[in-house]
Amino acid sequence: MSAAKNVLHTSTLKTSHLTSTAFISKLSRVLKRHHGPQKKTIGLAISGGVDSMALAVLCSKLKEETKTDAMLRQRILGNSFSKLDFKAFVVDHGVRQGSDVEASAVAKVLIERDIPTQVLKIAWPGSGTPIDMPNFESLARKYRYQTLGRACRDSGITSLLLAHHQDDQAETVLMRLINGHRQLGLRGMKAESAIPECYGIHGIHESGGLGDLHEKTSSSRHDMELAAPNGRLHVEAGGIKIFRPLLDVSKEELIETCLLEEMTWFEDHTNKDPTLTLRNAIRHLYKIYTLPAALTKPTLLGLAKRHEKRISDYQKATRHLLSKCNVQYFDNRSGILSIRFLDINSSTNKSMSAIERRFLATKVLQYCMMLVTPLAQVPTSTLSSAVKQIFPTLDLDYKPEDSTSPVAFNVGGVQFQPHSERSEPQQTSTSQDKTQKEAWLLSRQLPSQAQMKSLNSNLTVTYPPRANIASPKWTPWILYDGRFWIRIKNGTSFPLTLRLVTESDMSQIQSRPHKNSEKLKSIAPGKIRFTLLALVSQDEVVGLPTLGWRISQRFTEVEWEVRYKKVYTEGVEGFEKTL
């Protein structure tokens, strides 16, 4: 990587640069997250290239302008006493000799522009040479985002700006075409999203927004003191979001911005080697050859925008359909959802095609399943059979005389069971799917016997005995079974194991007072009880953390805190009230 001084480029501005006013407009969504009187610090992911250095200099100018202009602070931050700050993170992948020196050079330029900067070095696992790995590009992306995520969390930053621009977007769409993506897979990069590659890392992935609830209680606390007001678990909030405010800005505009602001940038020679990555190869093609009109950047950007519009329309339609479902109840202590789905045919526009109706039905199921599944994702491609079961009238060959009673089935880590509804105080809608005689109960699919017996299964977590007799410490948060964030404080001299409830546990659980059997029937009916969490010491059940039940009184020095995974209910009427 070498510094590219502005004097090496023409001083005549061939295209327009990005103005501060235009940049503020592009930052509007991220700035809304930071309204209020407190200091706001926004993260910047800086590589040193012209695009990220243009982002940095624009942020530097905005920071300076908000220092002196109270009206501007009021307009963009919602409070004239607010202070806007940025912190840059420069990732050193450590795969080239001298990369640490280059990262320090980038940091020096940023600090001179009044942007605090931290150089982060990726800790590659193993002893091999990372760049020789066949999946180096995907691994570099994974470790880069995880390194950035941890740095943001440790700095108290919840918004991270990336400098991807219009040319990057076109290249991404072409890469997806090459890799076989079709239809909605051609939307390109999102303008904003949860930080990728960080699933299950607390405080980074969709979590950390509740703070330390233990510190907010003045009592000596017992199991249910930290429960939500309705007796259910608190639902996690927060997490780090990434924003790409420059997606509709060309690389030429960013070059001219750096030239105008006399901002140094750095050239990485590896970005010019077409043999290293697919993106490099595509850049080489655009530079050397004239591609067919269908593959030009304007055409690909138009394709991405059309698919983005389609996705937005489908999302609105899905939220509308979800709001018409009758949500009976959702109990996050056991992760069960009772719902009566709507009649898709009568709730959608008559001009909508059968394919579109089935797709929306798939999206409705996917949303509901994500509330209870232990999986990180439920691909819509796996749900065609489930759509036929739940929405039989959408089948082109459907005949009323052929309809049968619904039966239980499993898909995507979720068990669907037809069941009789029970009365709950929150009733969200009177809309009902007249083709359904029963409501559906969605819960985590029962684990296999092999999963339960394997000590190496991710369903088994072992906690060592206390290391410090005087002051036992909380363990780090983990996302257990993809559903529950949990941490333990083991004040005993015995190791503890976290796993799911088994049949052999039931005699101990039911021997506890307070009519446990009746409570279990309500909270986790039938075999769903075997998807509850159990904290055990050898064969003795210490407690059921999600229920707040302490089973054994010998382990009073064991504490736990549990939260349910983050769920998205914004704009989904009924689900907002129930969940």
C-alpha positions in Angstrom: 0.0 0.0 0.0 1.4 3.4 -0.9 0.2 6.9 -0.3 -1.4 8.6 -3.2 -0.8 12.3 -2.8 -3.4 14.6 -4.3 -0.8 16.4 -6.4 -0.4 13.2 -8.4 -3.9 13.7 -9.7 -5.3 16.5 -11.9 -6.6 19.5 -10.0 -9.5 20.0 -12.4 -12.7 18.6 -10.9 -14.1 16.5 -13.7 -17.2 15.5 -11.7 -19.1 16.9 -8.8 -17.8 16.3 -5.3 -20.0 15.3 -2.3 -21.1 18.3 -0.4 -21.6 18.5 3.4 -25.3 19.1 2.9 -25.7 16.1 0.7 -23.7 14.0 3.1 -25.9 15.0 6.1 -28.9 13.9 4.1 -27.4 10.5 3.4 -26.6 10.2 7.1 -30.2 11.0 8.2 -31.1 7.4 9.2 -28.0 6.8 11.3 -28.3 10.3 13.0 -31.8 9.5 14.0 -30.5 6.7 16.2 -28.4 9.2 18.1 -31.0 11.9 18.9 -30.8 13.3 22.5 -28.5 15.3 24.7 -25.7 12.8 25.3 -22.5 12.6 23.3 -22.8 10.6 20.1 -19.9 8.6 18.8 -20.3 6.9 15.4 -17.8 4.3 14.2 -16.0 4.4 10.8 -14.5 1.4 9.1 -11.5 2.8 7.3 -9.3 0.8 4.9 -7.2 3.8 3.7 -8.6 3.6 0.1 -10.1 6.7 -1.6 -13.6 5.7 -0.7 -13.1 5.3 3.0 -10.8 8.3 3.2 -13.5 10.4 1.5 -16.0 9.1 4.2 -13.5 10.1 6.9 -13.0 13.6 5.6 -16.7 14.2 5.2 -17.2 13.1 8.8 -14.3 15.3 10.0 -15.9 18.3 8.3 -19.3 17.5 9.8 -17.8 17.1 13.3 -16.2 20.5 13.0 -19.4 22.2 11.7 -21.5 20.8 14.5 -19.0 22.2 17.1 -19.7 25.8 16.0 -23.3 25.7 14.6 -25.9 25.1 17.3 -28.7 25.2 14.8 -27.1 22.4 12.8 -26.7 20.3 16.0 -30.4 20.9 16.8 -31.4 19.9 13.2 -29.4 16.7 12.9 -29.1 15.5 16.5 -32.3 16.8 18.0 -30.5 18.8 20.7 -28.4 21.9 20.4 -26.2 20.7 23.3 -25.4 17.4 21.7 -21.9 16.6 20.6 -21.2 14.5 17.6 -18.0 12.5 17.4 -16.5 9.8 15.2 -14.0 7.0 15.9 -12.2 5.3 13.1 -11.1 1.7 13.1 -8.4 0.6 10.7 -8.1 -3.2 10.3 -4.7 -4.7 9.8 -5.3 -8.2 8.3 -1.7 -9.0 8.9 -1.2 -11.0 5.7 1.4 -8.8 4.0 4.7 -7.7 5.3 4.6 -4.1 6.4 0.8 -4.0 6.8 1.1 -2.8 10.4 3.2 0.2 9.2 0.6 1.0 6.5 -2.2 0.8 9.0 -0.4 3.2 11.3 0.1 5.6 8.4 -3.6 5.6 7.7 -4.3 6.2 11.4 -1.8 9.2 11.4 -3.7 10.9 8.6 -7.1 10.4 10.4 -5.8 11.7 13.7 -4.5 14.8 12.0 -8.1 15.3 10.8 -9.3 15.2 14.4 -10.8 11.7 14.2 -9.7 9.4 17.0 -8.4 6.2 15.5 -7.7 2.6 16.6 -5.7 0.1 14.6 -7.1 -3.4 15.0 -5.1 -6.5 14.1 -6.9 -9.7 13.1 -6.0 -12.7 15.2 -6.0 -15.5 12.7 -6.5 -19.0 14.2 -4.1 -21.7 13.4 -0.5 -21.6 12.2 -0.8 -21.5 8.5 -0.6 -18.6 6.1 -4.1 -17.0 5.8 -3.7 -15.7 2.3 -3.0 -19.3 1.0 -6.4 -20.6 2.3 -8.8 -21.5 -0.5 -11.6 -19.5 1.3 -9.4 -16.6 2.3 -11.7 -14.0 1.1 -14.7 -15.2 3.1 -12.6 -15.8 6.2 -11.1 -12.3 6.0 -14.6 -10.9 5.8 -15.7 -12.9 8.8 -12.8 -12.0 11.0 -12.8 -8.4 9.9 -16.4 -7.9 10.9 -16.0 -9.7 14.2 -12.9 -7.6 15.0 -14.8 -4.4 14.1 -17.8 -5.6 16.1 -15.9 -6.2 19.3 -14.1 -2.9 18.9 -17.4 -1.0 18.5 -18.9 -2.8 21.5 -15.9 -2.1 23.7 -16.1 1.6 22.6 -19.8 1.9 23.3 -20.5 2.4 19.6 -23.8 1.1 18.1 -23.5 2.5 14.5 -20.7 1.7 12.1 -20.4 3.5 8.8 -18.9 1.6 5.8 -17.7 3.4 2.6 -19.2 1.0 0.0 -20.2 3.1 -3.0 -22.0 2.9 -6.3 -19.3 1.0 -8.2 -19.1 -1.5 -5.3 -22.8 -2.1 -5.6 -22.7 -2.8 -9.3 -19.8 -5.2 -8.8 -21.7 -7.0 -6.0 -24.7 -7.5 -8.3 -22.5 -8.9 -11.0 -20.8 -11.2 -8.5 -24.2 -12.5 -7.4 -25.3 -13.1 -11.0 -22.1 -15.1 -11.5 -22.7 -17.1 -8.4 -26.2 -18.1 -9.5 -28.4 -15.7 -7.5 -31.7 -14.8 -9.1 -34.7 -12.6 -8.4 -34.6 -11.1 -4.9 -31.0 -12.2 -4.5 -30.0 -9.4 -6.9 -30.9 -6.6 -4.6 -27.3 -5.8 -3.9 -25.9 -4.5 -0.6 -28.3 -3.1 2.0 -28.1 0.5 3.0 -28.3 -0.6 6.6 -28.4 -3.9 8.5 -27.3 -5.7 11.6 -23.5 -6.2 11.5 -22.8 -9.5 9.7 -20.7 -12.5 10.7 -21.2 -11.9 14.4 -24.1 -14.2 15.2 -24.1 -15.3 18.9 -21.6 -12.6 20.1 -23.3 -10.7 22.9 -23.3 -6.9 22.7 -22.7 -7.1 19.0 -25.3 -9.3 17.4 -28.8 -8.1 18.3 -28.1 -7.8 22.0 -26.6 -5.7 24.7 -29.2 -2.9 24.7 -30.6 -3.8 28.1 -27.4 -3.2 30.1 -26.8 -5.0 33.4 -30.2 -5.5 35.0 -28.6 -7.0 38.1 -27.0 -3.6 38.8 -30.4 -2.0 38.6 -31.9 -4.1 41.4 -31.3 -3.1 45.0 -32.3 -6.4 46.6 -30.2 -9.5 47.1 -32.2 -10.8 44.1 -33.7 -14.2 43.6 -34.7 -16.0 40.5 -37.7 -14.0 39.2 -36.7 -10.6 40.4 -35.3 -9.8 37.0 -38.3 -11.0 35.1 -40.3 -8.7 32.8 -43.4 -7.1 34.4 -45.7 -9.8 32.9 -43.6 -12.7 34.4 -42.0 -13.4 31.0 -38.4 -12.9 30.1 -36.9 -9.6 29.1 -36.4 -9.5 25.3 -32.9 -8.5 24.2 -32.4 -5.2 22.5 -29.6 -3.3 20.9 -26.7 -4.7 18.8 -24.5 -2.9 16.3 -25.8 -1.8 13.0 -23.8 -1.0 9.9 -24.8 1.8 7.5 -23.6 2.4 3.9 -24.5 6.1 3.3 -22.5 6.3 0.0 -24.2 3.5 -2.0 -25.6 6.0 -4.5 -22.3 8.0 -4.8 -19.8 7.1 -7.6 -16.2 6.5 -7.0 -15.3 9.5 -9.2 -17.3 11.7 -6.8 -15.4 10.4 -3.9 -12.0 10.9 -5.6 -13.0 14.5 -6.4 -14.1 14.9 -2.7 -10.6 13.8 -1.5 -8.9 16.1 -4.1 -11.0 19.1 -3.1 -10.4 18.5 0.7 -6.7 17.7 0.1 -7.2 14.3 1.8 -4.5 11.7 1.3 -5.5 8.2 0.4 -3.6 5.0 0.0 -3.4 2.5 -2.8 -3.4 -1.2 -2.0 -1.6 -3.0 -4.9 -3.3 -6.3 -4.1 -6.6 -4.7 -5.2 -5.2 -4.6 -8.7 -4.4 -8.4 -8.9 -7.3 -10.0 -10.8 -6.2 -13.5 -9.7 -6.7 -12.9 -6.0 -10.5 -12.3 -5.7 -13.6 -12.4 -7.8 -14.2 -8.7 -7.1 -10.7 -7.9 -8.4 -11.3 -9.9 -11.5 -14.6 -8.0 -12.2 -12.8 -4.7 -11.7 -10.2 -5.8 -14.2 -12.9 -6.7 -16.7 -14.5 -3.2 -16.4 -11.2 -1.5 -16.8 -9.9 -3.5 -19.8 -13.0 -4.5 -21.7 -16.2 -3.0 -23.0 -18.9 -5.3 -21.5 -22.3 -5.9 -23.1 -25.0 -3.3 -22.2 -26.8 -5.8 -19.9 -23.7 -5.9 -17.7 -22.8 -2.2 -17.6 -22.8 -0.6 -14.2 -25.9 1.6 -14.8 -27.9 -1.5 -15.9 -26.8 -3.5 -12.8 -27.6 -0.6 -10.5 -31.0 -0.3 -12.1 -31.5 -4.0 -11.6 -30.6 -3.7 -7.9 -33.0 -0.8 -7.4 -35.9 -2.6 -9.0 -35.3 -5.6 -6.7 -34.9 -3.4 -3.7 -38.3 -1.9 -4.5 -39.9 -5.3 -4.9 -38.5 -6.4 -1.6 -39.8 -3.3 0.1 -43.3 -3.9 -1.4 -43.2 -7.6 -0.2 -42.1 -6.5 3.3 -45.0 -4.1 3.5 -47.5 -6.7 2.3 -46.1 -9.3 4.7 -46.5 -6.9 7.7 -50.0 -6.2 6.6 -50.9 -9.9 6.5 -49.2 -10.6 9.8 -51.3 -7.8 11.4 -54.4 -9.8 10.3 -53.3 -13.0 12.0 -54.9 -13.8 15.3 -52.0 -14.1 17.8 -53.4 -16.0 20.8 -50.3 -15.8 23.0 -46.5 -15.9 23.0 -44.6 -17.2 26.0 -40.9 -16.6 25.7 -40.1 -18.6 28.8 -40.6 -21.7 26.7 -40.6 -20.1 23.3 -44.1 -21.0 22.1 -46.4 -19.1 19.8 -50.1 -19.8 19.5 -51.6 -18.3 16.3 -54.5 -18.6 14.0 -53.3 -17.7 10.5 -55.4 -15.6 8.1 -56.9 -16.5 4.8 -54.3 -15.3 2.3 -56.7 -15.4 -0.7 -59.3 -13.1 0.8 -56.6 -10.8 2.4 -54.6 -9.9 -0.7 -55.3 -8.0 -3.9 -57.3 -10.0 -6.5 -54.8 -9.0 -9.2 -52.0 -10.7 -7.3 -50.7 -13.9 -8.9 -50.9 -17.3 -7.2 -47.1 -17.4 -7.1 -47.0 -14.0 -5.3 -49.6 -15.2 -2.8 -47.6 -18.3 -2.0 -44.4 -16.2 -1.6 -46.2 -13.9 0.9 -47.5 -17.0 2.7 -43.9 -18.2 2.9 -42.8 -14.9 4.4 -45.6 -14.9 7.0 -44.5 -18.4 8.1 -40.8 -17.4 8.1 -41.5 -14.4 10.3 -43.4 -16.5 12.8 -40.9 -19.3 12.8 -38.0 -17.0 13.5 -39.7 -16.2 16.8 -39.1 -19.7 18.1 -36.6 -21.5 16.0 -33.1 -22.3 17.3 -31.7 -21.7 13.8 -30.0 -18.5 12.8 -32.0 -18.5 9.5 -34.9 -20.3 8.0 -34.6 -20.3 4.2 -37.9 -19.7 2.4 -36.8 -22.4 -0.1 -37.5 -25.0 2.6 -41.1 -24.0 3.4 -43.1 -25.1 0.3 -44.5 -28.1 2.1 -45.4 -26.1 5.2 -47.3 -23.5 3.1 -49.4 -26.4 1.7 -50.2 -27.6 5.2 -51.0 -24.2 6.7 -52.6 -22.6 3.6 -54.0 -25.4 1.6 -56.3 -23.2 -0.5 -53.2 -21.6 -2.2 -52.4 -24.9 -3.8 -53.4 -24.8 -7.5 -54.9 -28.3 -7.2 -56.8 -27.6 -4.0 -60.3 -29.0 -3.8 -62.5 -28.5 -0.7 -63.7 -32.1 -0.8 -60.1 -33.3 -0.6 -59.2 -31.3 2.6 -58.1 -33.2 5.6 -57.6 -32.4 9.3 -54.3 -30.6 9.9 -51.5 -32.7 11.4 -48.3 -31.9 13.3 -45.1 -31.5 11.3 -41.5 -30.2 11.7 -39.6 -27.7 9.5 -36.8 -25.3 10.0 -36.2 -26.3 13.6 -39.9 -25.6 14.5 -42.7 -28.0 15.4 -46.1 -27.0 14.2 -49.0 -28.5 16.1 -52.7 -28.0 15.6 -54.3 -27.3 19.0 -57.2 -25.9 20.9 -56.8 -22.3 21.7 -56.6 -21.1 25.3 -57.7 -17.8 26.5 -55.1 -15.0 27.0 -55.7 -11.4 27.9 -54.0 -10.1 24.7 -56.2 -10.6 21.7 -54.9 -9.0 18.6 -57.3 -9.5 15.8 -60.6 -11.1 15.0 -59.5 -12.1 11.5 -59.5 -15.8 11.0 -58.6 -18.2 8.2 -61.9 -20.0 7.7 -60.1 -23.0 6.2 -58.5 -23.7 9.6 -60.4 -25.5 12.3 -57.6 -25.2 14.7 -55.1 -22.7 15.8 -51.4 -23.6 15.5 -48.9 -24.0 18.2 -45.3 -23.2 17.2 -42.4 -24.4 19.3 -38.9 -25.5 19.1 -38.6 -28.9 17.4 -37.8 -31.6 19.8 -34.1 -32.4 19.7 -33.0 -35.9 18.6 -31.8 -38.5 21.0 -28.3 -38.3 19.5 -28.2 -34.6 20.2 -29.3 -35.0 23.8 -26.8 -37.8 24.5 -23.7 -36.2 22.9 -21.5 -34.4 25.3 -20.0 -32.5 22.3 -23.4 -31.2 21.2 -24.0 -27.5 21.3 -26.9 -28.3 23.6 -24.5 -29.1 26.4 -22.5 -26.3 28.1 -20.3 -26.9 31.1 -19.5 -24.3 33.8 -16.6 -24.9 36.1 -16.8 -24.5 39.9 -15.9 -21.1 41.3 -12.3 -20.1 40.9 -12.4 -17.4 43.6 -14.2 -18.5 46.8 -14.6 -14.9 48.0 -15.9 -13.5 44.8 -17.5 -15.7 42.1 -17.8 -14.0 38.8 -20.5 -14.0 36.1 -19.7 -16.0 33.0 -19.8 -14.2 29.6 -23.2 -14.2 27.9 -23.9 -17.0 25.5 -26.7 -17.5 23.0 -28.0 -20.9 24.1 -29.9 -23.0 21.5 -30.3 -19.9 19.3 -33.1 -18.7 21.6 -31.9 -17.6 25.0 -29.1 -15.3 26.1 -27.9 -16.6 29.4 -25.1 -16.1 31.9 -24.3 -18.0 35.1 -22.6 -17.2 38.4 -21.5 -20.4 40.0 -20.6 -19.8 43.7 -20.3 -23.5 44.5 -17.4 -25.9 44.4 -19.3 -28.1 41.9 -19.3 -27.9 38.1 -22.6 -27.2 36.4 -24.1 -28.2 33.1 -26.6 -26.4 31.0 -28.8 -28.6 28.8 -32.4 -29.2 27.9 -34.8 -30.9 30.2 -35.0 -34.7 30.0 -37.5 -37.3 31.1 -35.4 -38.3 34.0 -35.5 -34.7 35.4 -39.3 -34.7 35.7 -39.6 -36.3 39.1 -37.3 -33.7 40.7 -39.1 -30.9 38.9 -42.6 -32.1 39.9 -41.6 -32.6 43.5 -41.1 -28.9 43.9 -44.1 -27.1 45.5 -46.4 -24.5 43.9 -48.1 -27.0 41.6 -45.4 -27.3 39.1 -47.2 -29.9 37.0 -50.1 -27.5 36.3 -47.8 -24.6 35.6 -45.8 -26.7 33.1 -48.9 -27.7 31.3 -49.6 -24.0 30.7 -46.0 -22.8 30.0 -44.7 -25.8 28.1 -47.5 -28.2 27.3 -46.8 -31.8 26.4 -43.4 -32.7 25.2 -42.5 -29.0 24.7 -41.2 -29.2 28.3 -38.2 -31.1 26.9 -37.2 -27.9 25.1 -36.8 -26.0 28.4 -33.4 -25.2 29.8 -32.2 -27.1 32.8 -29.1 -26.3 34.9 -27.8 -29.4 36.6 -25.0 -30.7 38.7 -24.4 -34.3 37.8 -27.9 -35.8 38.0 -29.3 -33.1 40.3 -31.5 -30.4 38.8 -30.4 -27.1 40.2 -33.0 -25.0 38.4 -35.0 -24.2 35.3 -33.5 -20.8 34.4 -36.1 -19.5 31.9 -38.9 -20.2 34.4 -37.0 -18.8 37.3 -37.5 -22.0 39.2 -34.9 -23.1 41.7 -35.4 -26.9 42.1 -32.6 -27.9 44.5 -32.2 -25.8 47.6 -28.6 -27.1 48.0 -27.4 -24.7 45.3 -28.5 -21.3 46.6 -25.1 -19.9 45.6 -25.9 -20.4 41.9 -27.4 -17.4 40.1 -28.5 -17.0 36.5 -29.8 -14.3 34.2 -31.8 -15.1 31.1 -33.1 -13.0 28.2 -35.0 -14.0 25.1 -33.4 -13.3 21.8 -34.2 -10.1 20.0 -37.5 -10.2 18.1 -38.6 -7.6 15.5 -42.2 -6.4 15.8 -42.0 -2.9 14.5 -44.9 -2.2 12.2 -46.6 -5.5 12.8 -49.8 -4.7 14.6 -50.8 -7.3 17.1 -47.3 -8.8 17.4 -46.1 -5.5 18.9 -48.7 -5.9 21.7 -48.3 -9.6 22.3 -44.5 -10.0 22.0 
